Structures are given as structure tokens and as C-alpha cells.
Amino acid sequence: LTSNKSVTAAESGTVFPVSVGSAFNIALPTPEVGLYYSFVCVADTGTGDVSVVATTDGSTEANLILVNLNEAALGPVFTASQSKITFDGSEGGNIGSALHFWCIGTSNPAWYCEAYTSVANQLDTGTA
């Protein structure tokens, strides 16, 4: 992926290659238990941030993510009620970083995310 994308329920199970260069957003669909998506950074050529955003309806951002963030030297950190996880383009070294999302409910938390990176501060979380 290199530009804005709204993921659909029909794409559940897809592993999306992500190129961090220019800034863009990837919107998760309306929560439906059992949906699963992966986003793996395969290129890091710029300073733009790429965010995966939880939505209530495919477009309205909402704090629906429980994150298990695994960063180098920090170990796992659990953060609840987040609306997005961002590949931080200004940090560099995003190649190989991965976000795995499972839909586990229809209200907070609707999405469980395992986030992996080999460089500290490479992945950021945020709220709506």
C-alpha cells in the first residue's frame, strides 16, 4: 500500500505490504468478530507517517484498539482504547515492522493488535 485505503470485510485474512514514504491512512472496516488483517512494512523511503485507524463504520475514527506493542528494548506494553497505530516515518528503519489486527468484539475493545518493531519509537499509538 502506498496511499489511503479503506479495508473491507471481504479482505479479511490479507497481509498488506506497506511502503512508508508519504503520509496516508488505512481505515479498518466496521468491527465484525473474526476479521483479521496484517500490515507489514516492506519499504521505508520517506518521512511520512502511515496510520492504521479503527472505525465504527469504515470511516469514523474511534478508540477501539487494545494494543500489545513489542518494541526493541522495551518488551511488551499493553495500551487500551487507542484509535490508531502509526508507522513513524521520521524514525526510519520501519522495514519488517508488522501490525496484526484481530476483531474480538463490536465495542471497545473491538480490535486486538499485536505490533512488532525492531527499533524503539518506531510505532506510535493515538486516540481520536
KOLTOR-483961 format. One line per field, with one value per atom (N, C-alpha, C, CB): residue number from 0; residue in one letter; atom name; x, y, z. Coordinates in steps of 0.02 Angstrom, whole numbers, plus 50000, padded with zeros to 5 digits. Last residue first. Glycine has a CB too. Layout:
KOLTOR-483961
k = NUM  ...
r = A  ...
a = CA  ...
X = X  ...
Y = Y  ...
Z = Z  ...
end
This chain:
KOLTOR-483961
k = 127  127  127  127  126  126  126  126  125  125  125  125  124  124  124  124  123  123  123  123  122  122  122  122  121  121  121  121  120  120  120  120  119  119  119  119  118  118  118  118  117  117  117  117  116  116  116  116  115  115  115  115  114  114  114  114  113  113  113  113  112  112  112  112  111  111  111  111  110  110  110  110  109  109  109  109  108  108  108  108  107  107  107  107  106  106  106  106  105  105  105  105  104  104  104  104  103  103  103  103  102  102  102  102  101  101  101  101  100  100  100  100  99  99  99  99  98  98  98  98  97  97  97  97  96  96  96  96  95  95  95  95  94  94  94  94  93  93  93  93  92  92  92  92  91  91  91  91  90  90  90  90  89  89  89  89  88  88  88  88  87  87  87  87  86  86  86  86  85  85  85  85  84  84  84  84  83  83  83  83  82  82  82  82  81  81  81  81  80  80  80  80  79  79  79  79  78  78  78  78  77  77  77  77  76  76  76  76  75  75  75  75  74  74  74  74  73  73  73  73  72  72  72  72  71  71  71  71  70  70  70  70  69  69  69  69  68  68  68  68  67  67  67  67  66  66  66  66  65  65  65  65  64  64  64  64  63  63  63  63  62  62  62  62  61  61  61  61  60  60  60  60  59  59  59  59  58  58  58  58  57  57  57  57  56  56  56  56  55  55  55  55  54  54  54  54  53  53  53  53  52  52  52  52  51  51  51  51  50  50  50  50  49  49  49  49  48  48  48  48  47  47  47  47  46  46  46  46  45  45  45  45  44  44  44  44  43  43  43  43  42  42  42  42  41  41  41  41  40  40  40  40  39  39  39  39  38  38  38  38  37  37  37  37  36  36  36  36  35  35  35  35  34  34  34  34  33  33  33  33  32  32  32  32  31  31  31  31  30  30  30  30  29  29  29  29  28  28  28  28  27  27  27  27  26  26  26  26  25  25  25  25  24  24  24  24  23  23  23  23  22  22  22  22  21  21  21  21  20  20  20  20  19  19  19  19  18  18  18  18  17  17  17  17  16  16  16  16  15  15  15  15  14  14  14  14  13  13  13  13  12  12  12  12  11  11  11  11  10  10  10  10  9  9  9  9  8  8  8  8  7  7  7  7  6  6  6  6  5  5  5  5  4  4  4  4  3  3  3  3  2  2  2  2  1  1  1  1  0  0  0  0
r = A  A  A  A  T  T  T  T  G  G  G  G  T  T  T  T  D  D  D  D  L  L  L  L  Q  Q  Q  Q  N  N  N  N  A  A  A  A  V  V  V  V  S  S  S  S  T  T  T  T  Y  Y  Y  Y  A  A  A  A  E  E  E  E  C  C  C  C  Y  Y  Y  Y  W  W  W  W  A  A  A  A  P  P  P  P  N  N  N  N  S  S  S  S  T  T  T  T  G  G  G  G  I  I  I  I  C  C  C  C  W  W  W  W  F  F  F  F  H  H  H  H  L  L  L  L  A  A  A  A  S  S  S  S  G  G  G  G  I  I  I  I  N  N  N  N  G  G  G  G  G  G  G  G  E  E  E  E  S  S  S  S  G  G  G  G  D  D  D  D  F  F  F  F  T  T  T  T  I  I  I  I  K  K  K  K  S  S  S  S  Q  Q  Q  Q  S  S  S  S  A  A  A  A  T  T  T  T  F  F  F  F  V  V  V  V  P  P  P  P  G  G  G  G  L  L  L  L  A  A  A  A  A  A  A  A  E  E  E  E  N  N  N  N  L  L  L  L  N  N  N  N  V  V  V  V  L  L  L  L  I  I  I  I  L  L  L  L  N  N  N  N  A  A  A  A  E  E  E  E  T  T  T  T  S  S  S  S  G  G  G  G  D  D  D  D  T  T  T  T  T  T  T  T  A  A  A  A  V  V  V  V  V  V  V  V  S  S  S  S  V  V  V  V  D  D  D  D  G  G  G  G  T  T  T  T  G  G  G  G  T  T  T  T  D  D  D  D  A  A  A  A  V  V  V  V  C  C  C  C  V  V  V  V  F  F  F  F  S  S  S  S  Y  Y  Y  Y  Y  Y  Y  Y  L  L  L  L  G  G  G  G  V  V  V  V  E  E  E  E  P  P  P  P  T  T  T  T  P  P  P  P  L  L  L  L  A  A  A  A  I  I  I  I  N  N  N  N  F  F  F  F  A  A  A  A  S  S  S  S  G  G  G  G  V  V  V  V  S  S  S  S  V  V  V  V  P  P  P  P  F  F  F  F  V  V  V  V  T  T  T  T  G  G  G  G  S  S  S  S  E  E  E  E  A  A  A  A  A  A  A  A  T  T  T  T  V  V  V  V  S  S  S  S  K  K  K  K  N  N  N  N  S  S  S  S  T  T  T  T  L  L  L  L
a = N  CA  C  CB  N  CA  C  CB  N  CA  C  CB  N  CA  C  CB  N  CA  C  CB  N  CA  C  CB  N  CA  C  CB  N  CA  C  CB  N  CA  C  CB  N  CA  C  CB  N  CA  C  CB  N  CA  C  CB  N  CA  C  CB  N  CA  C  CB  N  CA  C  CB  N  CA  C  CB  N  CA  C  CB  N  CA  C  CB  N  CA  C  CB  N  CA  C  CB  N  CA  C  CB  N  CA  C  CB  N  CA  C  CB  N  CA  C  CB  N  CA  C  CB  N  CA  C  CB  N  CA  C  CB  N  CA  C  CB  N  CA  C  CB  N  CA  C  CB  N  CA  C  CB  N  CA  C  CB  N  CA  C  CB  N  CA  C  CB  N  CA  C  CB  N  CA  C  CB  N  CA  C  CB  N  CA  C  CB  N  CA  C  CB  N  CA  C  CB  N  CA  C  CB  N  CA  C  CB  N  CA  C  CB  N  CA  C  CB  N  CA  C  CB  N  CA  C  CB  N  CA  C  CB  N  CA  C  CB  N  CA  C  CB  N  CA  C  CB  N  CA  C  CB  N  CA  C  CB  N  CA  C  CB  N  CA  C  CB  N  CA  C  CB  N  CA  C  CB  N  CA  C  CB  N  CA  C  CB  N  CA  C  CB  N  CA  C  CB  N  CA  C  CB  N  CA  C  CB  N  CA  C  CB  N  CA  C  CB  N  CA  C  CB  N  CA  C  CB  N  CA  C  CB  N  CA  C  CB  N  CA  C  CB  N  CA  C  CB  N  CA  C  CB  N  CA  C  CB  N  CA  C  CB  N  CA  C  CB  N  CA  C  CB  N  CA  C  CB  N  CA  C  CB  N  CA  C  CB  N  CA  C  CB  N  CA  C  CB  N  CA  C  CB  N  CA  C  CB  N  CA  C  CB  N  CA  C  CB  N  CA  C  CB  N  CA  C  CB  N  CA  C  CB  N  CA  C  CB  N  CA  C  CB  N  CA  C  CB  N  CA  C  CB  N  CA  C  CB  N  CA  C  CB  N  CA  C  CB  N  CA  C  CB  N  CA  C  CB  N  CA  C  CB  N  CA  C  CB  N  CA  C  CB  N  CA  C  CB  N  CA  C  CB  N  CA  C  CB  N  CA  C  CB  N  CA  C  CB  N  CA  C  CB  N  CA  C  CB  N  CA  C  CB  N  CA  C  CB  N  CA  C  CB  N  CA  C  CB  N  CA  C  CB  N  CA  C  CB  N  CA  C  CB  N  CA  C  CB  N  CA  C  CB  N  CA  C  CB  N  CA  C  CB  N  CA  C  CB  N  CA  C  CB  N  CA  C  CB  N  CA  C  CB  N  CA  C  CB  N  CA  C  CB  N  CA  C  CB  N  CA  C  CB  N  CA  C  CB  N  CA  C  CB  N  CA  C  CB
X = 49570  49528  49516  49461  49742  49670  49634  49653  49884  49849  49775  49862  50053  49982  49949  49966  50191  50158  50084  50166  50344  50271  50241  50247  50473  50455  50379  50487  50527  50491  50470  50533  50658  50616  50587  50656  50652  50682  50634  50698  50583  50650  50684  50692  50412  50462  50530  50443  50241  50311  50357  50322  50086  50129  50202  50114  49931  50000  50044  50015  49774  49830  49895  49836  49603  49665  49721  49661  49457  49515  49572  49538  49365  49341  49398  49302  49356  49398  49368  49467  49221  49290  49304  49302  49122  49132  49202  49076  49126  49098  49099  49026  49271  49207  49182  49214  49389  49368  49301  49421  49482  49421  49394  49368  49655  49601  49541  49620  49800  49737  49687  49707  49968  49920  49857  49949  50101  50041  49992  50009  50279  50216  50162  50226  50436  50386  50319  50382  50508  50499  50451  50566  50563  50559  50557  50618  50587  50523  50519  50467  50695  50704  50641  50743  50630  50668  50671  50738  50562  50610  50654  50573  50469  50527  50580  50504  50366  50413  50475  50379  50299  50327  50382  50355  50153  50223  50253  50231  50030  50064  50136  50064  49867  49937  49973  49947  49719  49764  49833  49770  49644  49608  49653  49576  49641  49677  49636  49748  49608  49568  49607  49542  49765  49694  49665  49653  49918  49885  49813  49923  50055  49984  49953  49946  50210  50174  50102  50207  50349  50278  50249  50238  50510  50467  50395  50477  50607  50553  50511  50508  50701  50725  50670  50771  50588  50656  50672  50707  50415  50469  50536  50459  50262  50326  50381  50325  50106  50161  50227  50162  49955  50012  50072  50004  49811  49875  49923  49906  49647  49690  49756  49657  49547  49603  49636  49654  49450  49427  49483  49381  49406  49454  49432  49460  49377  49354  49407  49289  49331  49384  49356  49443  49226  49227  49276  49156  49233  49261  49266  49219  49186  49228  49257  49189  49121  49080  49120  49027  49210  49147  49107  49105  49385  49324  49263  49317  49560  49498  49438  49497  49692  49643  49581  49622  49860  49804  49753  49825  49963  49922  49869  49890  50120  50066  50027  50093  50208  50180  50124  50155  50349  50277  50254  50239  50480  50466  50392  50499  50538  50522  50507  50465  50550  50586  50574  50568  50540  50542  50584  50571  50448  50491  50485  50472  50368  50416  50462  50378  50279  50318  50371  50350  50125  50197  50234  50219  49979  50011  50085  49981  49841  49910  49936  49954  49680  49722  49792  49693  49522  49593  49632  49618  49362  49403  49476  49377  49298  49331  49371  49279  49165  49207  49233  49167  49180  49142  49186  49120  49183  49202  49152  49208  49201  49156  49174  49081  49379  49307  49266  49286  49517  49487  49411  49504  49606  49547  49523  49490  49758  49725  49668  49775  49828  49792  49762  49737  49991  49924  49894  49926  50137  50088  50021  50077  50264  50219  50166  50185  50326  50358  50320  50361  50316  50318  50358  50348  50216  50275  50270  50283  50158  50152  50219  50129  50064  50130  50121  50173  49943  49954  50027  49905  49870  49931  49947  49991  49700  49751  49810  49721  49597  49648  49705  49617  49472  49495  49543  49435  49413  49486  49514  49517  49281  49298  49373  49271  49282  49273  49293  49201  49410  49343  49341  49316  49499  49499  49427  49543  49535  49484  49479  49415  49682  49647  49595  49697  49800  49742  49705  49695  49951  49904  49844  49881  50024  50062  50017  50101  50042  50000  50044  49952
Y = 50458  50503  50568  50469  50422  50419  50470  50432  50318  50381  50370  50428  50254  50244  50313  50194  50216  50261  50242  50335  50138  50133  50177  50059  50175  50168  50165  50107  50174  50234  50232  50294  50058  50094  50157  50113  49933  49997  50034  50041  49824  49812  49875  49779  49787  49828  49815  49903  49739  49720  49768  49648  49720  49765  49748  49839  49654  49639  49678  49561  49713  49720  49698  49792  49689  49673  49676  49602  49787  49761  49747  49810  49827  49789  49755  49834  49845  49843  49800  49816  49937  49942  49887  50010  49827  49888  49885  49896  49707  49763  49828  49747  49597  49622  49679  49644  49566  49523  49545  49523  49561  49590  49541  49604  49580  49532  49569  49470  49632  49651  49594  49713  49664  49610  49627  49539  49746  49755  49700  49826  49756  49725  49739  49649  49796  49809  49782  49886  49782  49723  49734  49702  49947  49884  49825  49878  50063  50029  49961  50072  50153  50084  50045  50082  50312  50269  50198  50297  50412  50370  50329  50325  50470  50511  50471  50568  50378  50388  50427  50422  50266  50334  50342  50348  50189  50179  50249  50138  50196  50230  50205  50305  50158  50140  50164  50061  50226  50213  50192  50275  50233  50235  50220  50304  50142  50181  50181  50152  50068  50125  50171  50165  50018  50010  50075  49988  49940  50005  49996  50058  49849  49847  49917  49795  49807  49860  49857  49931  49696  49709  49763  49646  49779  49722  49739  49699  49872  49891  49831  49942  49831  49852  49871  49910  49857  49839  49870  49861  49831  49870  49847  49945  49780  49748  49786  49673  49813  49843  49813  49920  49772  49739  49760  49659  49871  49860  49823  49927  49881  49860  49838  49801  50003  49957  49944  49984  50103  50033  49982  50019  50252  50220  50148  50260  50293  50279  50242  50239  50378  50355  50347  50404  50327  50369  50340  50373  50229  50296  50340  50332  50107  50108  50177  50085  50127  50115  50115  50167  50150  50119  50096  50168  50110  50149  50112  50162  50129  50093  50139  50069  50144  50178  50135  50244  50151  50105  50128  50028  50272  50252  50201  50312  50325  50283  50256  50225  50478  50428  50390  50460  50518  50520  50464  50517  50515  50533  50537  50599  50375  50445  50456  50467  50240  50285  50359  50271  50086  50145  50197  50129  49937  49990  50051  50008  49851  49821  49872  49784  49822  49873  49840  49923  49743  49734  49786  49662  49705  49758  49755  49829  49594  49608  49662  49544  49555  49588  49595  49658  49482  49481  49513  49409  49455  49486  49488  49558  49410  49361  49391  49316  49523  49473  49423  49437  49673  49611  49556  49598  49849  49789  49731  49804  49919  49912  49847  49911  49913  49915  49916  49856  50030  49964  49969  49938  50129  50125  50053  50170  50199  50137  50129  50074  50352  50313  50250  50356  50428  50406  50365  50365  50516  50503  50479  50566  50430  50487  50467  50509  50309  50361  50425  50341  50144  50207  50256  50198  50027  50067  50133  50079  49869  49941  49974  49958  49728  49760  49835  49739  49643  49701  49725  49757  49494  49525  49581  49473  49452  49479  49506  49535  49420  49369  49393  49309  49512  49481  49424  49454  49572  49566  49535  49633  49587  49535  49524  49554  49701  49636  49579  49628  49814  49787  49720  49777  49964  49891  49867  49861  50100  50075  50000  50111  50192  50129  50117  50070  50307  50293  50231  50353  50224  50281  50259  50304  50111  50174  50235  50176  49941  50000  50062  50000
Z = 50960  50918  50955  50899  51003  51014  50970  51088  50960  50971  50980  50913  50953  50961  50973  51019  50844  50891  50895  50870  50814  50810  50864  50817  50845  50775  50765  50746  50972  50949  50876  50961  50937  50984  50952  51047  50814  50834  50880  50771  50773  50799  50823  50746  50811  50778  50811  50782  50810  50817  50779  50793  50886  50847  50862  50863  50887  50905  50858  50902  50933  50887  50920  50863  50931  50968  50917  51003  50926  50890  50939  50836  51018  50961  50925  50913  51192  51132  51077  51150  51124  51149  51200  51181  51019  51058  51088  51114  50957  50918  50956  50898  50953  50979  50936  51052  50895  50951  50981  51004  50753  50780  50832  50724  50750  50754  50782  50798  50664  50695  50692  50660  50669  50658  50698  50680  50597  50638  50619  50628  50592  50573  50624  50566  50516  50569  50545  50586  50400  50442  50500  50469  50400  50362  50409  50312  50472  50481  50446  50456  50474  50494  50505  50555  50536  50491  50516  50481  50606  50642  50596  50689  50524  50544  50580  50587  50509  50454  50473  50398  50611  50615  50563  50686  50588  50570  50566  50500  50714  50660  50651  50672  50757  50766  50704  50778  50836  50780  50803  50736  50949  50886  50826  50876  51105  51054  50990  51042  51225  51200  51153  51258  51304  51286  51257  51346  51289  51290  51265  51247  51349  51331  51340  51374  51291  51327  51303  51315  51290  51275  51321  51283  51269  51284  51271  51356  51242  51287  51310  51254  51148  51214  51263  51206  51016  51037  51104  50984  51059  51029  51057  51042  51047  51061  51023  51040  51108  51071  51093  51080  51097  51128  51087  51131  51112  51079  51124  51057  51071  51126  51094  51169  50994  50987  51055  50937  50981  50985  50986  50928  50967  51012  51027  51079  50794  50861  50901  50860  50643  50689  50759  50689  50519  50579  50630  50610  50416  50405  50467  50354  50454  50394  50380  50335  50574  50514  50449  50510  50673  50693  50632  50734  50651  50637  50664  50561  50676  50692  50678  50765  50561  50602  50613  50569  50538  50532  50584  50543  50458  50515  50495  50547  50419  50393  50453  50347  50394  50439  50404  50504  50291  50303  50348  50238  50252  50321  50337  50337  50152  50165  50238  50123  50129  50085  50099  50014  50162  50204  50168  50276  50134  50107  50152  50033  50203  50156  50125  50102  50346  50311  50269  50361  50347  50355  50314  50334  50421  50383  50399  50402  50422  50439  50393  50434  50492  50441  50468  50422  50518  50533  50475  50545  50597  50544  50566  50528  50711  50667  50611  50639  50725  50758  50708  50812  50653  50645  50671  50570  50641  50677  50667  50751  50482  50538  50575  50515  50437  50425  50489  50383  50453  50465  50455  50537  50341  50386  50391  50360  50332  50315  50366  50317  50270  50321  50290  50352  50238  50219  50276  50155  50184  50237  50207  50279  50089  50100  50152  50033  50156  50115  50124  50040  50180  50218  50176  50289  50111  50096  50134  50020  50157  50166  50150  50238  50107  50110  50112  50048  50200  50157  50163  50174  50202  50227  50177  50234  50235  50189  50229  50145  50317  50306  50262  50275  50234  50296  50279  50338  50127  50125  50189  50114  50158  50110  50105  50041  50236  50270  50223  50293  50176  50177  50215  50106  50209  50207  50212  50263  50122  50168  50158  50156  50103  50089  50143  50084  50035  50077  50054  50076  49973  49978  50020  49907  49962  49958  49964  49893  50000  50000  50000  50061
end
